[in-house]
């Protein structure tokens, strides 16, 4: 049965896609429709008389977990090749490792947000390694400097978590 493997690969691919999409979205913020957190003034750099510092913003954060997931995959692959692990055990371990890695990254992001005045993690999607942040615009942008963050995307791009009991084979 390849369903767990497909889920792991789909989640990893989605996380990679979020990371790539985030980089493109961040560079292309030229007034397009994805800037839904702006109040319409078009000024988000704080040069509008100081009111930009107090404006709240929301953004989707793509978590930087690819290297750790790849390391876990390599470890499991090596153990399977050595005959120390069956395919079924390998699939279960990969799912557990991915969940643990993403959960740790979300915990790190929540700790980071707790130390920044007004910044909060509103929602998290462990299946794809994304979180929805809200707070002062400057603080949201500064999350790019946090360790677990790979990219910022529009808040509208946040992928709502799927129920774990439902299977979505789209």
N, C-alpha and C positions, 0 to 999 in steps of 0.2 A: 504494500500500500504506500503510494508516494505522497499522500496528502500532507503529512507533517513536513516532509522535505520541501514540497511546493510552498508551504506556508513560510518556512524559513527563507527560502530563496526569494519569494515575493516580498517579504519584509525587508530583506537586505537590499533588494533592488529598489524598493520604494524609498528606503533611507538614502540610498545613493542618488536617486532621482531628486529627492527633496534637497539634498546638498547641492546638486548641480543647478537645480531651478532657483535655489536661493541666491547663488552667486550671480546668476543672470538677472534676477529680479532686483537685487541690490544695486547693480551697476546701471540698470536701466530705469532708475526712478526719475523720469523726465515729465511727470505730470500725467501719466497714463492712468487708466481706471483702477489699477491695483493699489493706488494710494488712497484707500478709503479711510485711513485714520486721520487724514488732514482735514482741517475745518473749511477747506475751500480757498484759503488765502494763498496757497501755493508756496508759502514760506515755512520751511521746516528747519531752518538752520539757526534759529534764535536771533536773527537780525531784524525782528519785527517789533522793536521797542521792549524786548525782554519778555514778552508774553509767551514765547515758545518754550521757555523753561518750565512753565507750569502746566502746559497742555498734556493731557493724557493720550497715550497711544497704545495700540495693541499690535502684536506681531507673532507670527509663528516662528519658532526656533527649531532648526534642524540640528539634532545632536550629533556630535562628532564621536561615533562609536565604531566606525568601519575597521580601523586597525585592530581593535580588541576583538571584534567578531571574526576577522580574518585569522587572527592568531588562534582563537578557539577552534575554528574550522580546521586549521593546519594540525593542531594537536589531536583532534578527533580523527582526522584523516590518517595520521601516522599510526594511531592506535588501532584503527581498522585494518590498515595494511599489515601491521605486525600480528594481526589475529587476536589482539587483546580485547576487541570490542566488536559486537555484531552490528549489522546495519540498523536494526531496530534500536539498540542501545545508543548508537551514534546519533540517530535522529533525535532521540529523547534528550541526550546530552547537549546537542546543538541548540535545541529549543530552550532548555534550561539556562545554558550559558548566555544566549542572546537576551533572554528575559532579565537575567542577573546584571548583565552589562548595561542594558538600557535603563533598568531601575536605578542602578548606581549613578548613571549620568543624570537622570532626573533628580535624584536626591542631591547631587552636587549643584545642579541648577537651582533647586529650591533653597539650598543653603546660601548660595550666592545672592538670590533674590531677597532672602531674609535680612541680609546685611546692607541692602540698598533701600533707602527710604522711598516708600511708595511703590516699589516693584513687587509684583506678585505673579506666581505661576497659576493661571486660572484653570488650566486643564492640561492633561498629558495623554499622549497616545503612545504607549509602550510598543505597540505592534509595528509602528513605523519610525520610532525614535524622534518624535516631535512633541513640542510643548507650546502652549499658548500663553504668552506673557502680556501683562498690562502694567502701565505705570507711566511716569513722566517720560516724554519722548526721548530725552537725552539718556535716561537710564536704560530704556529699552535698546537704544542703539549701542550703548556701552556694553551690552551683554555679548557683543561680538568678541570682546576681550576675555570673556570667561572661558575656562578650560573645556567644559563640555559642549560648547557651542560651535557649530560648523558654519551656519548661515542664518540670516533672517529672511523671512518671506512675509507676504501680506497676511494679515490675520484671517482674511477670507480663504486662504489656502490651507488652513488647519484641517487635517483629516480627522473627522470624528472617529473615535474608537468603535470597532465592530464588537458586537456581543460575541464572547468566546464560544458560545454554544451554536452560533449560526455559522454556516459556511457560505462564503461568497466566492464562487468560482467564475468570476467574470472574465 
